[in-house]
Structure formats: C-alpha cells, structure tokens
Amino acid sequence: MPQLRMMPAPSDANVYGDVFGGWIMAQVDIAGSLPATRRANGRVATIAVNAFLFKQPVFVGDLLSFYADIVKVGNTSITVYVEVYAERNRLQADTVKVTEATLTYVATGADRKPRSLPPLESLISGFAG
C-alpha cells in the first residue's frame, strides 16, 4: 500500500509540463518520514539523502504512488527506501517506476536533539492491547 499518492499540478512543473525534481524530492521526503515517524514513535528529522535517482520524467497529470520501507535501524537513526511509480494513461493502466531514493532520518526529542529509538517490542506491545 502506498504511503502517499499525489497528482502534480501545473504549478509543480516547468512550461513544458515536466514536473520539477525538487517537488518530487519534497514528496519523497514526506513519504519516507511516515514509516520513520511510526518507528520512532515521535518526531524525526531528515539528516541525509543517501541516494536519489530520477529514472523517468514525471508529467502534470501523472498519478504518483510513493512506497516507503525501513531498511535499517540504528540507535537514533532510521534509513528508508522510497520508490515512486507514475500511473499514466489510467484507462490503459500504464504504470512506470519514475524515482527511487534512500533517506536517513534521526529521532528527535522536544528539544530537537537526537534521542534513542524505543525498543521495537514496546511499539508492538502497544498494539496488542
């Protein structure tokens, strides 16, 4: 299931209808932060864009689906892999992978300083009750 679904508007593109890479990067950051926030059980901050690859152009009117999975967890950090697919010509279900990225987030406290991640067991037990 996608973390995020978006359709870029004309204001997100250049005069030729190509969506700005910066707009895509911002949406990828939002999508990646969602599983990181859940795992951190609180606030996270983006500390690194480890890799970012634009595989295909994105056009105004494409329906974008952002899939994000945690690939590594440290003491305070969470690394997330994000894939973006564009659904074009929705009547024919033409879907292409347009972007992939790896980002790292750090859990922060109210003081915005890094904090240790809660044990995974404590998060799971919170759902069991």
RODRENVEX-402924 format. One record per residue: residue number from 1; x, y, z of N, C-alpha, C in turn. Coordinates in steps of 0.001 Angstrom, whole numbers, plus 500000, padded with zeros to 6 digits. Layout:
REM residues N
num=NUM, n_x=X, n_y=Y, n_z=Z, ca_x=X, ca_y=Y, ca_z=Z, c_x=X, c_y=Y, c_z=Z $
...
This chain:
REM residues 129
num=1, n_x=500845, n_y=498828, n_z=500000, ca_x=500000, ca_y=500000, ca_z=500000, c_x=500895, c_y=501242, c_z=500000 $
num=2, n_x=500603, n_y=502216, n_z=499160, ca_x=501448, ca_y=503412, ca_z=499119, c_x=501350, c_y=504219, c_z=500408 $
num=3, n_x=502465, n_y=504836, n_z=500776, ca_x=502475, ca_y=505757, ca_z=501912, c_x=501773, c_y=507055, c_z=501533 $
num=4, n_x=501852, n_y=507390, n_z=500234, ca_x=501372, ca_y=508690, ca_z=499773, c_x=500974, c_y=508564, c_z=498307 $
num=5, n_x=499918, n_y=509260, n_z=497920, ca_x=499535, ca_y=509337, ca_z=496497, c_x=499291, c_y=510805, c_z=496173 $
num=6, n_x=499878, n_y=511242, n_z=495074, ca_x=499790, ca_y=512653, ca_z=494685, c_x=499647, c_y=512759, c_z=493174 $
num=7, n_x=499021, n_y=513843, n_z=492732, ca_x=498968, ca_y=514164, ca_z=491305, c_x=499526, c_y=515576, c_z=491142 $
num=8, n_x=500698, n_y=515705, n_z=490490, ca_x=501275, ca_y=517034, ca_z=490326, c_x=500390, c_y=517939, c_z=489469 $
num=9, n_x=500383, n_y=519205, n_z=489839, ca_x=499588, ca_y=520218, ca_z=489153, c_x=500491, c_y=521057, c_z=488245 $
num=10, n_x=499917, n_y=521877, n_z=487387, ca_x=500735, ca_y=522729, ca_z=486518, c_x=501722, c_y=523616, c_z=487284 $
num=11, n_x=501356, n_y=524047, n_z=488481, ca_x=502273, ca_y=524887, ca_z=489269, c_x=503501, c_y=524116, c_z=489757 $
num=12, n_x=503497, n_y=522787, n_z=489651, ca_x=504620, ca_y=521945, ca_z=490075, c_x=505565, c_y=521632, c_z=488917 $
num=13, n_x=505339, n_y=522255, n_z=487757, ca_x=506091, ca_y=521890, ca_z=486551, c_x=506623, c_y=523121, c_z=485822 $
num=14, n_x=507544, n_y=522852, n_z=484903, ca_x=508037, ca_y=523919, ca_z=484039, c_x=507040, c_y=524154, c_z=482897 $
num=15, n_x=507373, n_y=525064, n_z=481994, ca_x=506433, ca_y=525416, ca_z=480922, c_x=506192, c_y=524271, c_z=479943 $
num=16, n_x=507027, n_y=523239, n_z=479985, ca_x=506875, ca_y=522089, ca_z=479093, c_x=506062, c_y=520954, c_z=479721 $
num=17, n_x=505624, n_y=521138, n_z=480972, ca_x=504831, ca_y=520116, ca_z=481644, c_x=505639, c_y=519079, c_z=482393 $
num=18, n_x=506973, n_y=519268, n_z=482452, ca_x=507836, ca_y=518354, ca_z=483214, c_x=507847, c_y=518801, c_z=484677 $
num=19, n_x=507533, n_y=517889, n_z=485573, ca_x=507471, ca_y=518219, ca_z=486998, c_x=508883, c_y=518455, c_z=487530 $
num=20, n_x=509026, n_y=519495, n_z=488353, ca_x=510317, ca_y=519852, ca_z=488941, c_x=510840, c_y=518728, c_z=489830 $
num=21, n_x=512124, n_y=518429, n_z=489698, ca_x=512754, ca_y=517419, ca_z=490544, c_x=512653, c_y=517764, c_z=492018 $
num=22, n_x=512740, n_y=519040, n_z=492350, ca_x=512638, ca_y=519463, ca_z=493746, c_x=511279, c_y=519158, c_z=494347 $
num=23, n_x=510227, n_y=519273, n_z=493537, ca_x=508885, ca_y=518938, ca_z=494020, c_x=508808, c_y=517445, c_z=494328 $
num=24, n_x=509377, n_y=516630, n_z=493429, ca_x=509379, ca_y=515179, ca_z=493651, c_x=510179, c_y=514845, c_z=494906 $
num=25, n_x=511336, n_y=515501, n_z=495077, ca_x=512167, ca_y=515245, ca_z=496261, c_x=511405, c_y=515563, c_z=497547 $
num=26, n_x=510653, n_y=516653, n_z=497554, ca_x=509886, ca_y=517019, ca_z=498749, c_x=508841, c_y=515955, c_z=499077 $
num=27, n_x=508158, n_y=515435, n_z=498061, ca_x=507146, ca_y=514402, ca_z=498297, c_x=507794, c_y=513104, c_z=498777 $
num=28, n_x=508960, n_y=512763, n_z=498213, ca_x=509699, ca_y=511568, ca_z=498656, c_x=510074, c_y=511715, c_z=500127 $
num=29, n_x=510507, n_y=512903, n_z=500527, ca_x=510877, ca_y=513141, ca_z=501928, c_x=509668, c_y=512955, c_z=502840 $
num=30, n_x=508523, n_y=513460, n_z=502432, ca_x=507302, ca_y=513276, ca_z=503227, c_x=506960, c_y=511790, c_z=503330 $
num=31, n_x=506964, n_y=511088, n_z=502194, ca_x=506622, ca_y=509656, ca_z=502192, c_x=507585, c_y=508860, c_z=503063 $
num=32, n_x=508877, n_y=509154, n_z=502985, ca_x=509868, ca_y=508442, ca_z=503789, c_x=509739, c_y=508725, c_z=505272 $
num=33, n_x=509308, n_y=509933, n_z=505599, ca_x=509195, ca_y=510295, ca_z=507015, c_x=508045, c_y=509571, c_z=507713 $
num=34, n_x=507055, n_y=509098, n_z=506963, ca_x=505893, ca_y=508458, ca_z=507595, c_x=506256, c_y=507160, c_z=508317 $
num=35, n_x=506905, n_y=506178, n_z=507674, ca_x=507293, ca_y=504986, ca_z=508439, c_x=508364, c_y=505294, c_z=509487 $
num=36, n_x=509226, n_y=506274, n_z=509208, ca_x=510251, ca_y=506644, ca_z=510190, c_x=509605, c_y=507214, c_z=511450 $
num=37, n_x=508600, n_y=508046, n_z=511277, ca_x=507890, ca_y=508628, ca_z=512421, c_x=507188, c_y=507546, c_z=513235 $
num=38, n_x=506575, n_y=506586, n_z=512538, ca_x=505918, ca_y=505482, ca_z=513254, c_x=506939, c_y=504674, c_z=514046 $
num=39, n_x=508079, n_y=504357, n_z=513423, ca_x=509098, ca_y=503554, ca_z=514110, c_x=509700, c_y=504319, c_z=515281 $
num=40, n_x=509884, n_y=505627, n_z=515113, ca_x=510454, ca_y=506452, ca_z=516181, c_x=509432, c_y=506751, c_z=517267 $
num=41, n_x=508162, n_y=506509, n_z=516959, ca_x=507082, ca_y=506845, ca_z=517887, c_x=507159, c_y=508323, c_z=518275 $
num=42, n_x=507417, n_y=509157, n_z=517280, ca_x=507517, ca_y=510591, ca_z=517529, c_x=508249, c_y=511309, c_z=516409 $
num=43, n_x=508719, n_y=512471, n_z=516744, ca_x=509350, ca_y=513379, ca_z=515790, c_x=510617, c_y=512799, c_z=515170 $
num=44, n_x=510796, n_y=513057, n_z=513862, ca_x=512042, ca_y=512719, ca_z=513169, c_x=512468, c_y=513915, c_z=512328 $
num=45, n_x=513758, n_y=513952, n_z=512012, ca_x=514302, ca_y=514972, ca_z=511114, c_x=515114, c_y=514273, c_z=510035 $
num=46, n_x=515032, n_y=514779, n_z=508826, ca_x=515827, ca_y=514234, ca_z=507722, c_x=517274, c_y=514666, c_z=507925 $
num=47, n_x=518198, n_y=513685, n_z=507951, ca_x=519607, ca_y=514053, ca_z=508110, c_x=520435, c_y=513748, c_z=506874 $
num=48, n_x=519925, n_y=512895, n_z=505978, ca_x=520697, ca_y=512581, ca_z=504772, c_x=519794, c_y=512077, c_z=503664 $
num=49, n_x=520134, n_y=512493, n_z=502464, ca_x=519589, ca_y=511877, ca_z=501257, c_x=520758, c_y=511072, c_z=500714 $
num=50, n_x=520740, n_y=509772, n_z=500990, ca_x=521869, ca_y=508901, ca_z=500653, c_x=521964, c_y=508625, c_z=499162 $
num=51, n_x=520822, n_y=508508, n_z=498512, ca_x=520786, ca_y=508248, ca_z=497068, c_x=519455, c_y=508740, c_z=496531 $
num=52, n_x=519489, n_y=509240, n_z=495310, ca_x=518259, ca_y=509727, ca_z=494678, c_x=518427, c_y=509565, c_z=493183 $
num=53, n_x=517538, n_y=508818, n_z=492559, ca_x=517651, ca_y=508544, ca_z=491131, c_x=516325, c_y=508838, c_z=490439 $
num=54, n_x=516381, n_y=509749, n_z=489462, ca_x=515223, ca_y=510021, ca_z=488620, c_x=515330, c_y=509091, c_z=487419 $
num=55, n_x=514470, n_y=508089, n_z=487355, ca_x=514549, ca_y=507069, ca_z=486304, c_x=513762, c_y=507441, c_z=485049 $
num=56, n_x=512685, n_y=508184, n_z=485224, ca_x=511813, ca_y=508600, ca_z=484122, c_x=511286, c_y=509996, c_z=484460 $
num=57, n_x=510943, n_y=510796, n_z=483457, ca_x=510326, ca_y=512091, ca_z=483764, c_x=508929, c_y=511899, c_z=484358 $
num=58, n_x=508506, n_y=512895, n_z=485102, ca_x=507157, ca_y=512918, ca_z=485675, c_x=506429, c_y=514087, c_z=485019 $
num=59, n_x=505171, n_y=513866, n_z=484663, ca_x=504399, ca_y=514867, ca_z=483940, c_x=503184, c_y=515303, c_z=484749 $
num=60, n_x=502741, n_y=516521, n_z=484489, ca_x=501496, ca_y=517001, ca_z=485082, c_x=500399, c_y=515998, c_z=484720 $
num=61, n_x=499616, n_y=515599, n_z=485717, ca_x=498533, ca_y=514643, ca_z=485496, c_x=498887, c_y=513209, c_z=485812 $
num=62, n_x=500192, n_y=512896, n_z=485969, ca_x=500566, ca_y=511546, ca_z=486407, c_x=500044, c_y=511333, c_z=487825 $
num=63, n_x=499514, n_y=510166, n_z=488106, ca_x=499130, ca_y=509818, ca_z=489471, c_x=500314, c_y=509083, c_z=490081 $
num=64, n_x=500940, n_y=509698, n_z=491079, ca_x=502149, ca_y=509144, ca_z=491682, c_x=501821, c_y=508380, c_z=492953 $
num=65, n_x=502413, n_y=507203, n_z=493086, ca_x=502302, ca_y=506393, ca_z=494303, c_x=503689, c_y=506253, c_z=494894 $
num=66, n_x=503820, n_y=506583, n_z=496173, ca_x=505097, ca_y=506562, ca_z=496883, c_x=505081, c_y=505402, c_z=497879 $
num=67, n_x=505989, n_y=504461, n_z=497704, ca_x=506108, ca_y=503300, ca_z=498590, c_x=507376, c_y=503471, c_z=499415 $
num=68, n_x=507280, n_y=503301, n_z=500725, ca_x=508425, ca_y=503525, ca_z=501603, c_x=508571, c_y=502367, c_z=502583 $
num=69, n_x=509799, n_y=501854, n_z=502690, ca_x=510097, ca_y=500751, ca_z=503605, c_x=511360, c_y=501050, c_z=504391 $
num=70, n_x=511317, n_y=500742, n_z=505673, ca_x=512507, ca_y=500875, ca_z=506515, c_x=513483, c_y=499768, c_z=506143 $
num=71, n_x=514740, n_y=500162, n_z=505889, ca_x=515755, ca_y=499176, ca_z=505510, c_x=516855, c_y=499030, c_z=506561 $
num=72, n_x=516951, n_y=499994, n_z=507486, ca_x=517985, ca_y=499913, ca_z=508522, c_x=517565, c_y=500771, c_z=509706 $
num=73, n_x=517840, n_y=500253, n_z=510900, ca_x=517543, ca_y=500990, ca_z=512127, c_x=518794, c_y=501006, c_z=512984 $
num=74, n_x=519197, n_y=502194, n_z=513413, ca_x=520331, ca_y=502344, ca_z=514317, c_x=519839, c_y=502713, c_z=515704 $
num=75, n_x=520706, n_y=503317, n_z=516511, ca_x=520324, ca_y=503733, ca_z=517860, c_x=519369, c_y=504924, c_z=517818 $
num=76, n_x=519674, n_y=505900, n_z=516948, ca_x=518818, ca_y=507082, ca_z=516813, c_x=518307, c_y=507268, c_z=515390 $
num=77, n_x=518848, n_y=506507, n_z=514444, ca_x=518546, ca_y=506755, ca_z=513030, c_x=517732, c_y=505636, c_z=512387 $
num=78, n_x=517031, n_y=506023, n_z=511328, ca_x=516190, ca_y=505108, ca_z=510553, c_x=516444, c_y=505412, c_z=509079 $
num=79, n_x=516821, n_y=504393, n_z=508322, ca_x=517041, ca_y=504561, ca_z=506885, c_x=515850, c_y=503969, c_z=506141 $
num=80, n_x=515339, n_y=504735, n_z=505189, ca_x=514124, ca_y=504365, ca_z=504466, c_x=514395, c_y=504374, c_z=502962 $
num=81, n_x=513916, n_y=503346, n_z=502284, ca_x=513994, ca_y=503248, ca_z=500827, c_x=512626, c_y=503612, c_z=500266 $
num=82, n_x=512597, n_y=504539, n_z=499318, ca_x=511340, ca_y=505016, ca_z=498733, c_x=511355, c_y=504759, c_z=497225 $
num=83, n_x=510264, n_y=504200, n_z=496722, ca_x=510073, ca_y=504016, ca_z=495284, c_x=508834, c_y=504799, c_z=494866 $
num=84, n_x=508918, n_y=505418, n_z=493688, ca_x=507799, ca_y=506201, ca_z=493179, c_x=507392, c_y=505652, c_z=491815 $
num=85, n_x=506104, n_y=505396, n_z=491674, ca_x=505548, ca_y=504898, ca_z=490419, c_x=504540, c_y=505913, c_z=489889 $
num=86, n_x=504573, n_y=506136, n_z=488579, ca_x=503624, ca_y=507041, ca_z=487928, c_x=502625, c_y=506222, c_z=487133 $
num=87, n_x=501377, n_y=506506, n_z=487378, ca_x=500301, ca_y=505880, ca_z=486605, c_x=499936, c_y=506861, c_z=485497 $
num=88, n_x=500227, n_y=506459, n_z=484273, ca_x=499959, ca_y=507298, ca_z=483106, c_x=498866, c_y=506639, c_z=482286 $
num=89, n_x=498094, n_y=507458, n_z=481594, ca_x=497033, ca_y=506911, ca_z=480751, c_x=496244, c_y=505870, c_z=481548 $
num=90, n_x=495587, n_y=506349, n_z=482601, ca_x=494929, ca_y=505461, ca_z=483558, c_x=493908, c_y=504519, c_z=482926 $
num=91, n_x=493405, n_y=504841, n_z=481754, ca_x=492453, ca_y=503942, ca_z=481091, c_x=493132, c_y=502655, c_z=480632 $
num=92, n_x=494456, n_y=502720, n_z=480401, ca_x=495192, ca_y=501529, ca_z=479966, c_x=496123, c_y=501000, c_z=481056 $
num=93, n_x=496050, n_y=501586, n_z=482247, ca_x=496856, ca_y=501143, ca_z=483403, c_x=498345, c_y=501089, c_z=483074 $
num=94, n_x=498860, n_y=502162, n_z=482487, ca_x=500281, ca_y=502264, ca_z=482152, c_x=501021, c_y=502810, c_z=483371 $
num=95, n_x=501782, n_y=501958, n_z=484064, ca_x=502498, ca_y=502356, ca_z=485276, c_x=503991, c_y=502156, c_z=485082 $
num=96, n_x=504778, n_y=503190, n_z=485440, ca_x=506235, ca_y=503115, ca_z=485306, c_x=506896, c_y=503602, c_z=486591 $
num=97, n_x=508036, n_y=502992, n_z=486915, ca_x=508829, ca_y=503448, ca_z=488058, c_x=509581, c_y=504699, c_z=487624 $
num=98, n_x=509389, n_y=505795, n_z=488361, ca_x=509991, ca_y=507061, ca_z=487958, c_x=511123, c_y=507523, c_z=488868 $
num=99, n_x=511118, n_y=507088, n_z=490117, ca_x=512112, ca_y=507582, ca_z=491070, c_x=512363, c_y=506530, c_z=492135 $
num=100, n_x=513595, n_y=506497, n_z=492631, ca_x=513902, ca_y=505715, ca_z=493830, c_x=514907, c_y=506508, c_z=494647 $
num=101, n_x=514822, n_y=506360, n_z=495962, ca_x=515686, ca_y=507132, ca_z=496850, c_x=515878, c_y=506398, c_z=498167 $
num=102, n_x=516980, n_y=506715, n_z=498821, ca_x=517246, ca_y=506228, ca_z=500171, c_x=517547, c_y=507447, c_z=501027 $
num=103, n_x=516805, n_y=507578, n_z=502126, ca_x=516957, ca_y=508718, ca_z=503022, c_x=517163, c_y=508220, c_z=504445 $
num=104, n_x=517851, n_y=509021, n_z=505245, ca_x=518050, ca_y=508688, ca_z=506651, c_x=517434, c_y=509783, c_z=507512 $
num=105, n_x=516703, n_y=509342, n_z=508516, ca_x=516041, ca_y=510226, ca_z=509474, c_x=516614, c_y=509945, c_z=510853 $
num=106, n_x=516582, n_y=510944, n_z=511721, ca_x=517001, ca_y=510740, ca_z=513104, c_x=515825, c_y=511095, c_z=514009 $
num=107, n_x=515617, n_y=510268, n_z=515029, ca_x=514571, ca_y=510544, ca_z=516015, c_x=515036, c_y=511705, c_z=516884 $
num=108, n_x=514137, n_y=512649, n_z=517140, ca_x=514490, ca_y=513795, ca_z=517975, c_x=513451, c_y=513976, c_z=519071 $
num=109, n_x=513908, n_y=514570, n_z=520152, ca_x=513017, ca_y=514878, ca_z=521258, c_x=512405, c_y=516254, c_z=521087 $
num=110, n_x=511684, n_y=516704, n_z=522112, ca_x=511054, ca_y=518021, ca_z=522075, c_x=512091, c_y=519126, c_z=521931 $
num=111, n_x=513321, n_y=518851, n_z=522393, ca_x=514411, ca_y=519828, ca_z=522273, c_x=515080, c_y=519787, c_z=520901 $
num=112, n_x=514576, n_y=518920, n_z=520026, ca_x=515080, ca_y=518730, ca_z=518661, c_x=516496, c_y=518155, c_z=518616 $
num=113, n_x=516904, n_y=517529, n_z=519688, ca_x=518196, ca_y=516841, ca_z=519736, c_x=517952, c_y=515343, c_z=519537 $
num=114, n_x=518935, n_y=514619, n_z=518970, ca_x=518745, ca_y=513179, ca_z=518749, c_x=518386, c_y=512448, c_z=520040 $
num=115, n_x=517516, n_y=511460, n_z=519915, ca_x=517145, ca_y=510621, ca_z=521051, c_x=517158, c_y=509167, c_z=520590 $
num=116, n_x=517328, n_y=508263, n_z=521531, ca_x=517332, ca_y=506834, ca_z=521207, c_x=515945, c_y=506397, c_z=520763 $
num=117, n_x=515931, n_y=505451, n_z=519840, ca_x=514661, ca_y=504891, ca_z=519388, c_x=514097, c_y=503970, c_z=520459 $
num=118, n_x=512774, n_y=503920, n_z=520597, ca_x=512195, ca_y=502971, ca_z=521550, c_x=512417, c_y=501547, c_z=521049 $
num=119, n_x=512515, n_y=500589, n_z=521970, ca_x=512644, ca_y=499188, ca_z=521535, c_x=511426, c_y=498793, c_z=520704 $
num=120, n_x=511653, n_y=497991, n_z=519699, ca_x=510567, ca_y=497553, ca_z=518821, c_x=509485, c_y=496826, c_z=519611 $
num=121, n_x=509885, n_y=496074, n_z=520625, ca_x=508922, ca_y=495315, ca_z=521433, c_x=507907, c_y=496238, c_z=522102 $
num=122, n_x=508346, n_y=497417, n_z=522555, ca_x=507421, ca_y=498330, ca_z=523233, c_x=506389, c_y=498882, c_z=522252 $
num=123, n_x=506778, n_y=499054, n_z=520998, ca_x=505819, ca_y=499530, ca_z=520000, c_x=504807, c_y=498445, c_z=519667 $
num=124, n_x=505275, n_y=497202, n_z=519542, ca_x=504391, ca_y=496079, ca_z=519210, c_x=503415, c_y=495812, c_z=520345 $
num=125, n_x=503888, n_y=495856, n_z=521593, ca_x=503004, ca_y=495577, ca_z=522724, c_x=501922, c_y=496642, c_z=522851 $
num=126, n_x=502200, n_y=497850, n_z=522387, ca_x=501194, ca_y=498907, ca_z=522406, c_x=500016, c_y=498603, c_z=521495 $
num=127, n_x=500237, n_y=497803, n_z=520446, ca_x=499167, ca_y=497429, ca_z=519522, c_x=498434, c_y=496171, c_z=519973 $
num=128, n_x=499049, n_y=495394, n_z=520856, ca_x=498466, ca_y=494109, ca_z=521256, c_x=497294, c_y=494280, c_z=522218 $
num=129, n_x=497259, n_y=495392, n_z=522947, ca_x=496254, ca_y=495580, ca_z=523977, c_x=494950, c_y=495912, c_z=523422 $
